[in-house]
Amino acid sequence: MLVVKRNNHRNVHPKIYQSQHHLIVTLFLVALPFLFILSFAWLTEVILGKLFWDFLISFWRLFWAYLIAVALAWVWAVAFYRGRRAAVALPIFDVLQSFPTFAVMPLAVYFLGTSNFTIIFFLVISVVWPIFFSIISSLKLIKRDWQEAVEISRLAGWNYFKKFLWPVTVPGLITGSIIGLGEGWEALVATEIIVKAPQGLGNFFQSQAQNTTVTALGVLGFLLLIFSINKLLWLPLLEWSHRHMED
């Protein structure tokens, strides 16, 4: 009887990391870019403290932009994924996501100035669309029998959100986050350079523009960092979300 209870508990709360080996390998992949950065700073005589500070500033900007984008994308997706509202709103959102994002930058700088707010605003409009349309895709895959089960169970309010709406949107949210943050990192550096932010990765790459070796190694370390974040966080979360839906 105890064994049965454990199995049931395991199904209700699926683990993100399936084994200790999986976790160790993932942590190694996370440590790899930081080891690379340490070696990079030593070989190129870049000031390590300033490099890490620039990274933290850029990460802080992208982090807040991501939170805002997730909140907007989730609310919009739930509000407009079906019915007459979807027929009107989705074509408009589709046009907006196709609009070249960098075309908005001169207007953003003119009205908002060269501040952190401008950078975060620009990052939000870069990250929000992949998340929004990915959540929309998850909602459109809701099966009819799931809807009927919700109606029979009379789920409403917080229980409806917790037991139905949130679980069915999580896979789309995670998939969209992987794509959106990939675009966000790229937009982040470009935006910081355009806005001429005094701190951040954009400032670092701009200051090293004449040194091709430092720039190339910096881009490589940047890519390793993004790859490791995906391996540590997003891909395990994506697998977990699919198992959670099956349970």
N, C-alpha and C positions, 0 to 999 in steps of 0.2 A: 504493500500500500504506500509506503514511503517513497519507493522508486517511482511509482506512478505520479505522485504529487510533484516530485522534482521535474519530471519530464513535462508536466503541464506548465510548471512555472517557467521552464526554459522556453516553451513555445510562446508563452505570453510575453516574455521579455527576451527576445533574441539578442545575442551578443553581437557587437560590432566586429570584434576580433575573435576569430574562431579557434585560435590556438596561441600558445605562448610563442611559438616559432614565428607565426604571422606578425605578432606584435614586435618582436625583436628585429625582424627584417625591416619592418616599416620604420621603426625608430632609427635604424642605421641609415635608411634613405633620407630621413629628416636631418640627421647629423651631417650627412655628406656635404650639402651646400655650405654649412657653416665651417666645416673643415676646409673646404675649398676657399672660402672667403679669407680665412686666417692665412692660408698659404699664399693667396692672391695678394693680400696686404703686405706680407713679408717680402714677396718677390718684386713687387712694384713700388714699394715704399709709400704706399697710400696710408694715410692716417686712419687706423682701424676704428678709433672712437668716433670720428666724424662720419665714416662710412656707415657704421651701425646706427648712428643718430639719424642720418639721412633716410636710412631704411625704415626706422621706427616712425618718423614723421610721415613718410609716404604710406606706410601700413595703416597709420591712424586715419589718414584721409580716406583711404579705400574702405576701411572698416566701417566708418560712419556712412559713407555713400552706399555701401552694400546693405546695411540695416534699413536705411530709408527706402532703397530700391525694393527690398523684399516686402516691406510693409505695403508699399504702393502696388506692387505687382500682385500680391496675394488678394488684396481688397478688390482691385479692378477685375481680376480673373473670376473671383467668386460672384461679383456683381454682374458681369457681362458675358458669362460663358454660354448662356442659352437664352432662348426666347427672343422676343422682339428687340430687347436691348442689345443682344448679341448681333442681330442682323444690322443694326445701326452702328454700334460702337466698334465692332471688330474690324470692318474695313478702314475706319478712321485710324485705329491703332496700327493697322498694317502699313498705312501710308506714313505714319509718324516714325515707325521703326525703320522704314526705307529711306527716310530723309538723312542726308549726310550729316553726321553729328558735328563734325568740326566746322560746319557752316554756321553753327549757332555760337561758336566761340567768340567772334568779334562783338556780337550783341551782348553776350554774357559779361565780357570784360568791360564793355561800355557802361552797362547798367549796374553791375555788381562790383566792379573794380578788380584789381589783382590781389585777391585775398583767398584764404582757405575756403571760404564759402563758395567762391567762384569755381574752384577746383572740385569741391565736393558736388556742387550742382551739375557740373559737366560729367562727372563720373556717374552720377545717378542716371542721367539720360543715356549713358553708354551701357550701363549694367542692367537696367530695368527690363528692357524688351526681351532678351532671351529667357529671363525668369518668368515674365508674364506669359509668353506664348507657350512655354513648357508646362506651366501650371494649367493653362487652358487645355492643352492636349491631355493632361491627366484627368481633368474633369469631364472631358468629352468621352473618355473611355469607361466612365461609370456604367456598370451593367444595370439593365432594367430590374433584375432580381434583387440587386443591392438597394435600389430605390424602393422597391416593394417591401423589403425587409425593414427599412427605415420607417416607412409608413405604418407597417404592422406594429413595430416596436414603439411607435409614437415618440420617437426621439425629437427633442426640441431644446432650444437654448444651449446651455453649456454642454449637455450630453451629446447633442447633435454635432457640435463642433469637435468635441474630444473624441467621440467614438466613430464618427463618419467623415465629416468634412476635412478635418486636419489630416487623418491618415491617408485619404485618397489623394491629397494634394502634395504630400511630402516627397514622393518620387519625382514629380515634376519640378518641385522647388529645388531639390538637390541637383537634378540634371541641369536645370537652368542656371543654377549657381556656378556649376563647373564651367559652363560656356560663358556666362556673364562675367565672372571674375577673370577668365582668360582675356576677354576683351578689356576688362577694367584695368588690369595691370598694364596693358599696352597703352590704353588711353591715359593712364596716370602719368607715365613718364613724358608723353608728348604734351599733355596739358601743363605739367609743371614747367616744361621748357618754354612753351608759348606764353604762359603767364609770367614767366621769369621769377618763379618762386625762389626765395633765397635759401631754402632748405628742402631736402628731398632728393630722391633718386634722379629726378630730372636735372637738378642742379649739379649733381655729381657727374652724370654723363656729359652734360654741357661743358663743365669745367675740364673734362678729360677728352674733349672732342679731337684735339690735335694729337693725342697719343693713341694710336690704333691698337697697340698691344693691351693697354689698360682697358680700352673700350671693349675690345673683343672678349677679354677675360671677364669683364664685368657683365656683359650680356650672357655669357655662358653660366656664370654664377647665378644670375637672375633666373635663367631658365631652369637650372637645377633646383632652385628654391621653389618655384611654382610647381614643378613636377613632384617634389617631395610633399608639398602641402596637399596636392591632390591624392597622393598615395596614402598619406597619413589620415586625412580627414574625409575628403569627399567620396572617394571610391568605396571605402568601407561603409560610410553612411548610406550610399546608394544601395549597396547590397543589403544592408540592414533594413532599409525602408521597404524593399521588395519582399523580404522575408516577413516583415511585420504585416504587410497587407495580406499575404497568403495565410498568416495565422488568424 
